[in-house]
């Protein structure tokens, strides 16, 4: 029941907004791409309970680990770009992307909506915990979790539900109270939001400010940043991702905000994972 409530909350918010800002959003498509970032990812398999799932790893051996959680599109080119960038941030990290959709990708908005609507959210949290465990068993003494949009919500949920997590950075995503209460976070959380984000309840400014107050209750270090003039998914800066955002009516481009957010990410993870 929890997973169904959570899925309905997030998918209805995102799909309604996508249709409002761009009537053609559900028909927007992107081409597949084989770039250098994707080519450096190593595919592995991780087992938890009675299931096995694919994951993708890049970065230094024995470095601190960071689990990187996908947007509602799935493990696409942009989440691979993010993982590659994270692996290269000083002092160097081992980034791991768990495939929460088991190989499926949303190319169009309605496909992504369908995939996220069918996600087993409690199972996704188990995937995250297994991913953290894999990193700690393979040379990473400390492990953080980060995510974007849907993955941002799951990353905050992991701070509450996965005790092995050492730090979290979430981008424009907040879990519903049915899944996790941020006031009960057990790991330090940093979160980033765009001022113009209109995904109500998931990542709008009101939700971000409410998150900030709840994180204070946890008693652990926390930071919430709101970036003026930026909309949802503002961290997605590859040419393909920019084109996709514009197809959804998201036309803001602010490289300074992106670099500032990455700088804050780097400082936070270095502080808690070193």
Phi, psi and omega in degrees: 000320179301313183296324180293317178298316181297314182298316181297321181298310184285315184293321180295323179295312184289314183294319179299318181292318180299320181289327180291315186279340180205108181302333182267006186301321183292346179257000184288131182235157175234155177273154176288156180216143177241091184255178183295326180297312181295324184291339180271355179279135177259127179275133178229175173234139181237136180252138171215140185050237182249025180227157177234139179226153178282151174214163184231129188238141174211143176129186185286138173294143178064012176277162172306145184259150173223120174279127185248117188257134187294158165283183184291350178289331186111194180277082183256189184300323188284322178292330175291322175300316180298315181298319179297316180297316180300320181297335183265354178290142178294140008271011183107131183226159169257111182263139182227126177254112173279138180274092184291337180265003178057049173092352182272148179231143172261110179272323177256160182303315183292330175294316179297319178300317180296317181295314180292324178296333180265002183290136171277100187293322176293323176294324178297320177297322176295322176299318180297315180297320178294325178292318176299316179298320179298315180298318181290332178277350183236041167104349180266112181290325177232151184221131174253171177228136174224160180192165187231131179060243176308317179293330175296316177299317180292328180293320176293321176300324180293329177296333180270319194254347182242097187296342181281352181285134183261338179193154181225140167232121183247138175246119174038059175196133181227133180287152173290156179297338178293331181271312184199142177259112181302337177296343180256020179302140180247007177221152178299138183234129169245140183221148185230135182219152174268138181301327185266007181293125183250015178279090189299129178087334180267315188202016177285169186299320179300316178295323180295318180291324175295319176301317181303316180292321180293321179295327177299325181295330182297336181081359179261161178304138178206153176216136175232124182242139176239128187257113183301139175077006182249144178257194181295147176060034184291346179282348184277103191239002176292157180305320180294319181289322177298317179297318180296317178300316180296325177295340177260009178085010181260098190254356181294141176222115186220087182297327179296319179295319179298313180294323178295317179296317178296322178297317178294320175303310182299316179297318183293310181294321178297322181297319188256346181253347182289000000 
